Amino acid sequence: MMKYLTAGESHGELLTGILDGFPAGVPVPELFVQEQLRRRRTALGRSTRQQTENDDVKITGGVYEGRTTGAPLSVLIKNSSRKKPEPSGIIRPCHADYGGMVKYGLEDASLVRERASARETVVRTALFAFPLYMCGISGIRISSEIISLGGKSLRPCDNRPAEKAEKIIADAKAKGDTAGGEFVLKISGVPAGLGSYSQGFRRLFTEYAEELGAIPAVKGISCGGVDIADIPGSVMNSAPECTGGIDGGISNGRDIIIRCVVKPVPGTAVTARTSDYITGAAAEICSTTSDITAVYAAAVTAEGAAAFVTLNAILEKFGGDSLDEISSRLSVWRQRHGNVISVSGEENRLK
Ligand SMILES: Cc1cc2nc3c(=O)[nH]c(=O)nc-3n(C[C@H](O)[C@H](O)[C@H](O)COP(=O)(O)O)c2cc1C
């Protein structure tokens, strides 16, 4: 089973992370890691900070001659935007500032901000690129799609969703505001039988929810692409794919569909009323350097998070420490049980 830890501050020298338990023998996907970081950095709605960062990643452990060794993988990403944080007692609303100062007994919100910042997700994105790559070479495809932004639908059936998204972002920016939204993750090719109903914490959906809910600004997670609360049970039973590929805590071989709700970025150029933690005096705050939306960037990190959970569930079910070992066990399982996948609305059993 894999575990990971990250360290580093938003404007410190560098961010670093360790992924323990990743199998041996996987080709090191250096270009793929960089591509995931590029997608996160250049995602729609990001701030100008992203133009100063290049997210050059150095893989410093767990690899030898182009393959993983089974030792902990470690990555380093230097910050280009480095500065000593300005001490401040002003609480930014809807951020970790207040809770962080209370919890750690700090009188300077910048110390909270430096670690609570979503800049940390750059390391997760780099680490998660390894399981994402391994899922890919194991026949598991993971993709994300933004389905709403700023309260407006962006489903593919909507007229020109990409242009609509650009306009929503431009309008929000012009008003000094920010936008939330929703994305859907699709995980295809997952064998049936991952996860368990034996304990609540072993349910596969619990595992996805934990990892996806750990992404800053993600505030809601549901299984299935449809508004399941709105349909009668009879309709659900006749379209079982709408429960999103997990029933009773176990994958059923269909596409796993998970929908995530992302809140609007709290740092806006519209002045917000708040207070000073130290003096208790009323204060005002605004930000002109924040992202306009985190939805697109969060979705990139979420693809990796979904791969981390999926690969961990595979490791739990089949065991194995190397790519060869895991691939052969997976292949025996697939030959025996197949994957039920949905093609143009019809179910095909792959043998
Ligand atoms: C990729 C990404 C970028 C973000 N950028 C900003 C930002 O520029 N300004 C901001 O105020 N919040 C930003 N956020 C949201 C905050 O990190 C988040 O709302 C805050 O840390 C409070 O945590 P919570 O929303 O998970 O409760 C971003 C989130 C993500 C995932």
The ligand as a Gaussian input file, in Angstrom:
#p B3LYP/6-31G(d) Opt

LIG

0 1
 C       -5.092000      24.825000      -7.549000
 C       -5.714000      25.725000      -6.530000
 C       -5.408000      27.085000      -6.585000
 C       -5.961000      27.949000      -5.640000
 N       -5.659000      29.283000      -5.734000
 C       -6.164000      30.139000      -4.811000
 C       -5.843000      31.527000      -4.880000
 O       -5.132000      31.985000      -5.764000
 N       -6.374000      32.336000      -3.931000
 C       -7.183000      31.871000      -2.942000
 O       -7.654000      32.660000      -2.124000
 N       -7.514000      30.561000      -2.858000
 C       -7.015000      29.686000      -3.767000
 N       -7.350000      28.358000      -3.712000
 C       -8.292000      27.907000      -2.692000
 C       -7.659000      27.855000      -1.345000
 O       -6.445000      27.148000      -1.360000
 C       -8.598000      27.202000      -0.328000
 O       -9.895000      27.645000      -0.521000
 C       -8.146000      27.577000       1.073000
 O       -6.864000      27.040000       1.300000
 C       -9.093000      27.101000       2.153000
 O       -9.181000      25.701000       2.130000
 P      -10.557000      24.932000       1.846000
 O      -11.235000      25.700000       0.750000
 O      -10.160000      23.574000       1.430000
 O      -11.359000      24.970000       3.103000
 C       -6.820000      27.466000      -4.634000
 C       -7.105000      26.084000      -4.589000
 C       -6.561000      25.229000      -5.537000
 C       -6.880000      23.767000      -5.493000

